[in-house]
Structures are given as C-alpha cells and as structure tokens.
Amino acid sequence: MKTIAIVGATGLVGEKLTEILQDKLTEYKVRFFGSASVGTRKTFRNKRVTIENCESLTCGGIDYAVFTANEEVALKYVPELVK
C-alpha cells in the first residue's frame, strides 16, 4: 500500500484536503504531519490519528507528499523527499 503524507494537516488548507480525502484514494495510507500541532489527534476515516513531527518525514515510508505548510517548511523537507 502506498503512503501519502499531508504536511500542514491542521492548517486551513490541510483540513480541507483531509476532508476531501476522507472518501477518496482509499487504497492509500494517509499520514499527517505538522509543527505546532505535533501529538494532537484528529479523526480520519473513522479512526483517531496522531499528527507526526515533520522531522520524521525523511525517515522513509512516504511515497507521495502534499505540502500545505508554509514555504519555509517546504524548502526544508522537499529536497530530502525528492532524493
């Protein structure tokens, strides 16, 4: 199963994207990442999931990533994920 990372999952755009993905792309595992919201939980597909620290993005296991976070976060992590 492929994994999609949503970076900035608790911001306005991240919340809307999460809402859209609830019933779509069900063949993918979705993981949520943030900075200020690390450790908080949200409901996704009727399960409680924990917002992970962005630092763990580069540990592997991510097939696709969608960045809804600010430019600073994207500049820090996108180059590593592309490798």
C-alpha positions in Angstrom: 0.0 0.0 0.0 1.3 3.4 -1.0 1.6 6.2 1.6 0.6 9.9 1.2 1.9 12.5 3.6 -0.1 15.6 4.3 2.3 18.2 5.6 0.5 21.1 7.3 -2.5 18.9 8.0 -4.1 21.1 10.7 -4.0 24.4 8.8 -6.9 25.7 6.8 -5.9 24.1 3.5 -4.7 20.9 5.2 -8.1 20.5 7.0 -9.9 20.9 3.7 -7.7 18.5 1.9 -8.2 16.0 4.7 -12.0 16.4 4.3 -11.7 15.7 0.6 -9.5 12.7 1.0 -11.9 11.0 3.6 -13.7 9.1 0.8 -11.1 9.3 -1.9 -7.9 7.4 -2.5 -8.9 4.8 -0.1 -6.3 2.4 -1.4 -3.6 4.7 0.1 -2.5 5.1 3.7 -2.5 8.7 4.7 -0.2 10.2 7.4 -0.4 13.7 8.8 2.5 15.9 9.7 2.8 19.3 11.3 4.9 21.5 13.6 2.8 23.3 16.2 0.2 20.5 16.3 2.5 17.6 16.8 1.0 15.0 19.1 -2.6 16.2 18.7 -5.1 13.8 17.2 -7.7 14.1 14.5 -10.3 11.8 13.1 -9.7 10.4 9.6 -11.7 7.6 8.0 -13.4 6.9 11.4 -10.0 6.4 13.2 -8.1 8.7 15.5 -4.7 9.6 14.0 -1.8 11.5 15.6 -0.1 14.4 13.9 3.5 13.5 13.4 6.6 15.7 13.6 7.8 16.9 10.2 11.3 15.7 11.2 10.1 12.1 10.7 9.2 12.8 7.0 12.7 11.9 6.0 12.8 8.6 7.8 11.2 6.8 4.8 7.9 5.2 4.1 6.5 8.1 2.2 5.6 7.6 -1.5 3.8 10.9 -2.1 3.7 14.2 -0.1 1.4 17.1 -0.3 2.6 20.3 1.3 0.0 22.7 2.6 2.5 24.2 5.1 4.4 27.4 4.6 7.3 27.9 2.1 10.0 27.5 4.9 8.8 24.0 5.7 8.6 23.0 2.1 12.1 24.3 1.3 13.4 22.3 4.3 11.8 18.9 3.5 11.0 18.7 -0.2 14.7 18.3 -1.4 15.2 15.4 1.1 12.0 13.7 0.0 12.9 14.0 -3.7 16.1 12.0 -3.1 
